[in-house]
């Protein structure tokens, strides 16, 4: 539940301090957190009944919002999805805390079902970026719009291009 509270904080407007109710992606983030909670339940009949509710809701909102955020992915608190639509995250992907994902992003496998990316904390992913394969993206990293990341990106870096190249190292700036 604390991860969802962190998610909600990221949906506050920085200028006004008010909650951004007009961002539909919060629905899919809430469903993701609820799905993770359902999986943690030990009482099988309760878990089964809740899954009977969860699965059709998840399917409906995935189609409506255009974000595939499977509950088998491991995502830290403070997730923010800006400009929802055409976002696909592979089951098994690992995403750290306070990350921002924009429209058209794919985080997934490249060669097999097991080669899934691991993203650190405070990763800011630009629109249309693709992060593919068994790679590690460090903490405090910016991924440029439409970048195709196929190899590791170190902490405090910016990666842009096709294929992505690290173009800038920062001195520990906090992103997101």
Buried (B, 14 or more C-beta within 10 A) or exposed (E): EEBBEBBBEBBEEEEEEEEBEEBBBBBBBBBBBBBBBBEEBEEEEEBEEBBEEBEEEBEEBBEEBBBBBBBEBEBBBBBBBBBBBBBBBBBBBBBBBBBBBBBBBBBBBBEEEEBBBBBBBBBBBBBBBBBBBBBBBBBBBBBBBBBBBBBBBBBBBBBBEEEBBBEEEBEEEEBB
